Amino acid sequence: MKTHLSLSSMEHLLKNSGAKRVSEDAKTELNKILIDRITELSQKAIKLSSHANRKTIKKQDIDLAII
């Protein structure tokens, strides 16, 4: 399953961080990096909830996955 965040959201994040202008390549690369990181965190959170015998991902699973 291929997931994506909107490129306009990537531009918004970069501009809110102080960028004056943002290239399409920069938006695409940030999107790729964030999707990879989100997928990694999600997989860790799923393992944590499964280990706790739960099907529901909770905030604490996400918090622990970030550590």
C-alpha positions in Angstrom: 0.0 0.0 0.0 1.5 3.3 -1.1 0.7 6.2 1.2 1.4 9.9 0.8 1.0 13.2 2.5 0.1 16.1 0.3 3.0 18.1 -1.2 1.2 21.3 -0.2 1.5 20.0 3.4 5.2 19.5 3.0 5.5 23.1 1.7 3.5 24.4 4.6 5.8 22.6 7.1 8.9 23.9 5.5 7.6 27.5 5.2 6.5 27.4 8.9 10.0 26.4 9.7 11.4 29.5 8.0 11.9 28.5 4.4 11.2 31.4 1.9 10.8 29.2 -1.1 10.5 25.4 -1.5 11.3 23.3 -4.6 9.2 20.4 -5.8 12.2 18.1 -5.2 12.4 19.3 -1.6 8.7 18.7 -1.0 8.9 15.2 -2.5 12.0 14.2 -0.5 10.5 15.4 2.8 7.3 13.5 1.9 9.3 10.3 1.3 11.3 10.7 4.5 8.3 11.4 6.7 6.3 8.5 5.2 9.2 6.1 5.9 9.5 7.4 9.5 5.8 7.2 10.1 5.7 3.7 8.7 8.5 2.7 11.0 6.9 4.2 14.1 3.5 2.7 13.2 5.1 -0.8 12.9 6.7 -0.4 16.3 3.4 0.8 17.9 1.6 -2.2 16.4 4.2 -4.5 18.0 3.8 -2.8 21.3 0.0 -3.1 21.3 0.2 -6.7 20.2 2.7 -7.4 23.0 0.1 -5.9 25.4 -2.5 -8.2 23.9 -4.4 -5.3 22.4 -5.7 -4.8 18.9 -6.1 -1.0 19.5 -3.1 1.3 19.1 -3.1 3.7 22.0 -1.2 7.0 22.5 1.2 5.2 24.9 2.2 2.8 22.0 3.0 5.8 19.8 4.9 7.5 22.7 7.0 4.4 23.4 7.6 3.8 19.7 9.2 7.2 19.4 11.7 6.5 22.2 
